[in-house]
C-alpha cells in the first residue's frame, strides 16, 4: 500500500525532526534510561546480573551497528554506481562496482565470524545448559492447567503486577468454568 498525499505531506513535515545534528540525543536510550530501566534493580539486583545483561546488550548493539554500517556503506557505493552510470563514466563505474563487492565480502566475512561465535559460544552453550536443566527439572505430574496456575500464583506472591493480573483473570476464569459445566 502506497501512502496517499496527506501521508506524504505529514512525513515531509516531520523531516526536520530527523535532523541528526539537532536531535541526535533523542535517538536511543539515555544513560539514565539504561541504568534505571534496562539494568533496573528489580530484574538485575546483583552486579553479576547487571554485568551479564550489559554483555547481552553490547552483543545486540554490535550486531545492530554491523548491520547499519553495511547498509550505509552499500548505499553509499550504490549512489556512486548510479552517478557513474548516469554520467557514462565506465572507469568510475568499474571502480565503484569493485568497491561494492569489497564491501559485500567484508560484511559477509563479519557476519560469518559473528554467526560462528554465536553458534559456538552462545547457542550450543545455552542448549547444553537447557538440556541439563531439563533432565533435572522434570514436569509436574499434575494436569498442565493446574501446574501452570500454581506457577503463576507463586509469581504473584512476589510481584504486585502479576498479582493484579491474577485477580482480574480470576473473575473471567470463573465465567469460563461456569460455561463449561
Helices and strands as residue ranges (DSSP letters): H 5-14, G 15-18, H 20-23, G 24-26, H 31-33, I 34-38, H 47-87, H 90-118, I 119-123, H 124-136, H 144-158, H 160-180
